[in-house]
Amino acid sequence: MEIIEVTTRKHLRDFIRLPFTIHKDHPQWVPPLLMDEKLYFSKKKNPSFNKNETILYLAYENMKPVGRLMGIINQSYNKLRNENNVRFGYLECYNNKFIAAKLLDKVEVWGKGNGMNKIVGPLGFSDQDPEGFIIEGSEYGSTISTYYNYEYVPKFLEELGYTKEVDYVVYLVDLKKQLTAAHERIFKRIGKRKDISLLEFKTKRELKPFIKPIMHVMNETFTELYGFEPMSENEIDFIVKRFLPVIDPRFIKAASQNGTLVGFLLAIPNLNEGFIKCNGHLFPFGILQLVTAAKNAKQLDLLAAGVKKEFRGQGFETWGLMTSMNSAKEAGFEIMDSHHELEENTSVRKVMERFGGELKKRYRVYKKLLI
């Protein structure tokens, strides 16, 4: 077996396509769109490559790819947090610890050579990329913005000396349950405020002028979250381009004060069934399969939500969640996935639990000191 750095178009093709081979018999795995993967890993098209040092490795055995790994040094994030961390992400390998060990060793050596003293992952460029390997609740499946890994991958990491950095938890909310009178009171109180406009959308044309302002609010409200770094305008444009096609305006909620956004909530129908049928290909029938999956979906997946500091604790979180749940119920949805919440983010976890959310999944980001 040999480990090589990805430097050619063929190497990159092997890097992108390897998960499709490894997970071909994995019923819960949700394949990404190949065209989106090519866009994401393009140093010319993805602006995140411009401000991060990166390296991609492939493991080959008998001329066939058997593992992959990406290394990332986000210097601006490290400076912001006074850290010297190298990140690893997009680890895929067959059930062979030797492959994982060799790939991780390569990134560890690369990180140390660039002055880093700790390796953390799996992480991407920012909080908007998949974070953490699933360690509990694999029977509930993933969403398009999370990893779905074999159980042996976290075991390999722990056997190689990696320990917990942070955990993310995921709640599932039964939308068939009735909301309490307390929820209704908060909802009505927010609705009576004359200084606040509560925004809902029916079409992408209505939503489009608000997409960038929503991302700017995200920049402001996510700053203290683990793994998040404020996005540049180029990165915002890139993310909007990637996710706008799958966004359903009915499940985007926002609040503004005198024309300035103060909070938002983003959610989409669970598209797993469509992505599985597409198997990476949008054409010729992939678009139809995704549209059909959106129409038939019974699960709503939250992607992100944020409220400016000065407006927190006033009920906006409850309003956003309630309006999303009401829209989902009207559309025939039965369950809602909360997406990643930091284990230590007790305020958000309490909101989910007040709405009857049950903790079903847990994802772990690992760390290891480089000494």
SULVEN-V705540 format. One record per helix or strand. SS is the DSSP state (a for helix, b for strand). FROM is the first residue (numbers start at 1). LEN is the number of residues. Records with the same first field share a line. If there is no record, write none. Layout:
BEGIN
SS: FROM-LEN  FROM-LEN
END
This chain:
BEGIN
b: 2-4  53-9  64-10  85-9  118-4  133-4  163-12  196-5  252-6  260-10  299-9  335-3  341-2  358-12
a: 9-14  34-7  48-4  75-7  97-17  138-3  151-9  181-12  204-18  233-14  249-3  272-7  286-11  309-3  316-15  346-9
END
